[in-house]
Amino acid sequence: MNWGMVSVDPHALLPAMNNVVNAGVQIEATQNTRVTLNYMATRGTHLKDGTLQENQAPNSAYTALMNKGTEWNWVSDAASAAASGVPYPYQGFSGFAFQALAPFPQVASITWGPIFNVGSPLGWSNYDAFQAEVDHRTSHGLTMDMSYTFARQLGTFLPNGGTAGSNFAETWSSWSVLQNIYDRSAGANFMQPYNQSIVKGYVLYSLPFGKGRAFFSNGNRWVDGLVSGWTIGTVLGYRTGTPMSVYSSDSVPGLFSAIYSDVAHGADLSSHFSSSNFDPNNLANPGNKYFNPGGFSNPSSNGQLFGNSGPYVAGLNGFGSASEDAELSKDFTVKEHLNVQFRIEYFDVFNRHYFDNPDTNIADSHFGQVTSVQGTHRVGQVSLRVAW
């Protein structure tokens, strides 16, 4: 047998359920302006996530075994199993004591690998959001659609998606983001709701020049051809950061689920970072500190096997993001059925660069520090479109 096996869940065909409640009101603020206020809630169950089912025993079994100190005892018969404090799985089993605890000990003892579960309908998610949108239909040259969303989320997944816990697609990951996969409730996994704010939209404005407009309305056709048909616009997007994960560097033989770090009571989770103090040439520079690493520890340092930080640390949010694109276009009417548009577009017009989230590996020397920057350069393009 190769490392790891594949198992298709017998309930893989059970459809995921996503119940949606939506209530809202629209207000005609003016003849051309509409304001929409909306509340949306979703409750997802039976979401597919194979990482929520692993070839491991409940956490309490490993706690008892590790406390006894017999996890590496060799088990080859009922007597050696009893001496190690584990059940003897089946006649002919030979392996370490921790392997005898697995639901499928023959896989654990022969391959040393996990079981990649497919189609396990074990995930769940809660999502609540307030949305406000202002939609201005073209009037006096202005067209606009801007929205704000305040969302509150909770579920068996990571805020940033990650490589496990997608809830909607098989990830073929052998590691679960949850510490307690036998009780996937929020309370058993120290999960707290987290919030995110999002602003996005676009604005277009047709400049008031040319015939029938506020300025140069009486110019000759050469003036009108030069000043009319100009439009400026922008597409905007802003969002706050989401909580980050801080897992323990401890390990327990036979365990494929996460081990949370311990967060000290009253730990300072606020951001201490100032971009003006960032020093990319000295990653250990105190000016690179994002959060206080002293608030986190491995559970083993506190005499524990499992931690309390949760799959993500509520209140320890990463960097947000902002983006602005801009355009300038000019429409020409050559003749009745021939139109030309000249367009200049800039993406990331302010040439923003973003700091990557700080190092959250508790075993790293730069734990809690910002170590890198990401982002693309400003990009511009010029285009000409002919329509007939």
Buried (B, 14 or more C-beta within 10 A) or exposed (E): EEEBBEBEBEEBEBEBEBEEEEEEEEEEEEEBBBBBEBEBBBBBBBBBBBBBBBBBBEBEBBBBBBEEEBBEBEBEEEEBBEEBBBBBBEEEBEBBBBBBBBEBBBBBBBBBBBBBBBBBBBBBBBBBBBBBBBBBEEEEBBBBBBBBBBBBBBBBBBBEEBEBBBBBEBBBBBBBBBBBBBEBEBEBBBBEBBBBEBBBBBBBBBBBBBEEBEEBEEBEEEBBBBBBBBBBBBBBBBBBBBBBBBBBEBEBBBBBBBBBBBBEEEBEBEBBBEEEEBEEEEBEBEBBBBBBBEBBBBBBEEEBBBBBBBBBBBBBBBBBBBBBBBBBBBBEEEEEEEBBBBBEBBBBBEEEEBBEBBBBEBEEEBBBBBBEEEBEEEEEEEEEEEEE
